[in-house]
Amino acid sequence: IFHVLPGKLDPLRTFEVAAALGLPRSRVEGTIQATMSLLSRCLGTGNNVALTLRDIGVLLVEQHRVQMRFYHDFLEAVAGKENLEKGVFKIPKLLDMVVPREVSMAALTWSGSVIIFPECVQE
């Protein structure tokens, strides 16, 4: 499994991901492959997609527009509360990038219609 960076292709370290989650590597690789396949199919057929990134936010793909929306507590952990108040909360366009965890994914889209990739539940 690979992820693409501009100008280079590096293997995704599925062994490390599997070890951190306490899951078999084959299950991690299968889940990633299935997610990528479903995402590719949805985008290929023109569906709007919301990909929830646990504890980070939501990646929205709607028509030809891609947006990342971040959870407030994630931004606070990364930037610090003071920096968040000084920067993000004073710039209206940046405020649009912050969403509460409880927000309806459909409410984040222009069309109100979206395929939501479910959160993974560890068994």
N, C-alpha and C positions, 0 to 999 in steps of 0.2 A: 504494500500500500504506500502511495506516495502523496506528498503535498507539494504544491508548486510555489516557488518563490521566484521573483523576477530574475531571469538569467540562470536559474539553477533548479535542479530537481533533487530533493532529499527524501530518503525513506522515512516514513512515520515510524516512530519507535513503539510499535504495538506491544512489544515485550514489557516495556516500562509502564505503559498504560494498564496492561493486564495485571502486572504486579501491584500497582498502586490500588487497583480496584479489587484485587483478590479474585480475579476471574481467569479462566483459561484463555490463553492467547487466541485460540481458534474462535472462541465466542466473541472476543473483542473485534477481531478481523472480520468475522461474519456480520456483526452489527454495523461496522463502519461501511462495509461493502453494500449491505442492504439499504442503509441510509443514503449513501451516495447514489445508488441506483434509483431509489424512489425520488430523491431530489432532482436528479437528471430528467427523469420521466415527467415530473410535474412541471419543471421549467420548459422542457421541450414541447409540452402541449399547451403552454401559455397560462398555466394555473398560477395564481398568487400563492406565495409560500411565506409562512412564518416559522423560522427555525429558532426554537427556544434554547438558549445557551445558559444552562443552570448557573445561577449566582452571578451572571454577567449581564444578560439582557436578551434581546430578540433581534434576529436578523430578518428583515422584511424584504421580500422581492415581489414587486407588483408591477406588472407589465415590463417596462424597460428601466424601472427605477429600483435601486437597491439602497436600503437605509439600515443603519444599525441604531437601535434604541437601547440605552443602558439603564439598568436599575440604579436608583439613587444610592443605595448602600454600597454598591460596587464602586461607583465613582468616588464616593466618600472615602472608601478604603484605599483607593489608588491615589487620589489627589489630595486627600485631607479635607476636613470640613471647612477650614478657613479658606483654602484655595478655591473650593467649590463655591463658597459664598461670594468671594471676590470676583471670580471669573464667570462660571457657567450661569449663575442666577442673575447676572446683570446683562447678559447678551440673549435677547429673545430667540434667535435661531438656535442657540445651543440648548435652550430650555426645551425645545421640541425633541431633543435627543434623550431626554430623561423621562422614564416611565415608571409608574408604580408596578410592583409585582402583580397586583390584583387586576390590572387592566385587561379588558377583553381584546384579544388579538384582532378581531374584526374591526374594532373601534380605531385601530391604528392604521387601517387601510383607507384608500380613497373609495374603493368599491364596496367595502363592508363584507367582502367575500374573500376567504383565505383558507388554504389547507394548512393545518397546524401540525407540525411534527411533535409527537408526544414526548414527554419527559421519560427518560429511562428509569425504571425502578429496579434496584438491585434486589435479587431474590435471595 
